[in-house]
Amino acid sequence: MSAPIRILVYTLAGALAMGAAAIVADFVLYQVFILPRLPGLDSIPVEWWVILLFPFAISLLLLGYASGSFGSALASASGGTIGLMVYEFVFAHLNQPGHLKSFAIEDPVYFFTTGTAIRFTVVLMAVLVGFVGRRVVHGATPASI
């Protein structure tokens, strides 16, 4: 497979994986299990945030593990960031529960500039943990990681 096609495949895989993780976290975990059990809508306990972040963490680690090179990991992280941005933008504008006070609505300039940079940094770190984990599992030396 040529390099541009491989990068496109990893970018699309990242976007689809993060979009799917966001949908699972929102519609399955948040709206079905967490939202009905909240005593009020003021705050969500930290333990429940960990549960909500679990699909994202698994998706990011698997994207990094599946990446064969640093370029593929970078493409996966870029796609994952795009998937998150599209998900949050669409669901904020659809007024879904948990998205009513989104920067996508209140400050779109921040959302698309600084917000994108922050998301990309966090997504990239998690993907690189999966990427380095694959290298370690398959016996790479520290110098070749």
DACORTA-V479264 format. One record per backbone hydrogen bond with DSSP energy under -0.5 kcal/mol. NH is the residue of the N-H (numbers start at 1). CO is the residue of the C=O. E is the energy in kcal/mol with one decimal. If there is no record, write none. Layout:
NH;CO;E  NH;CO;E
//
This chain:
6;2;-2.5  7;3;-2.5  8;4;-2.2  9;5;-2.5  10;6;-2.4  11;7;-2.3  12;8;-2.6  13;9;-2.6  14;10;-2.3  15;11;-2.3  16;12;-2.7  17;13;-2.7  18;14;-2.3  19;15;-2.2  20;16;-2.6  21;17;-2.3  22;18;-2.3  23;19;-2.1  24;20;-2.5  25;21;-2.7  26;22;-2.4  27;23;-2.6  28;23;-0.7  28;24;-1.3  29;24;-2.0  30;25;-2.4  31;26;-2.8  33;28;-0.7  33;29;-1.1  34;29;-1.9  35;30;-3.5  37;34;-1.1  38;34;-0.6  38;35;-1.1  48;45;-0.7  49;45;-1.3  50;46;-1.9  51;47;-1.6  52;48;-2.1  53;49;-2.1  54;50;-0.8  54;51;-0.6  57;53;-2.5  58;54;-2.5  59;55;-2.2  60;56;-2.6  61;57;-2.6  62;58;-2.4  63;59;-2.3  64;60;-2.3  65;61;-2.3  66;62;-2.2  67;63;-0.8  73;69;-2.2  74;70;-2.5  75;71;-2.3  76;72;-2.5  77;73;-2.4  78;74;-2.3  79;75;-2.6  80;76;-2.7  81;77;-2.2  82;78;-2.2  83;79;-2.7  84;80;-2.2  85;81;-2.5  86;82;-2.7  87;83;-2.3  88;84;-2.8  89;85;-2.5  90;86;-2.6  91;87;-2.5  92;88;-1.9  93;89;-1.8  94;90;-1.1  95;92;-1.1  96;91;-2.1  99;96;-2.1  102;99;-0.9  105;102;-1.2  106;102;-2.5  107;103;-1.8  111;107;-2.3  112;108;-2.5  113;109;-1.1  115;110;-3.2  117;113;-2.0  118;114;-2.6  119;115;-2.4  120;116;-2.8  121;117;-2.1  122;118;-2.2  123;119;-3.0  124;120;-2.9  125;121;-2.1  126;122;-1.9  127;123;-2.6  128;124;-2.7  129;125;-1.6  130;126;-1.7  131;127;-2.4  132;128;-2.9  133;129;-2.2  134;130;-2.0  135;131;-1.8  136;132;-2.5  137;133;-2.5  138;134;-2.2  139;136;-1.4  140;135;-3.0  144;141;-1.0  145;141;-0.7  145;142;-0.6
//
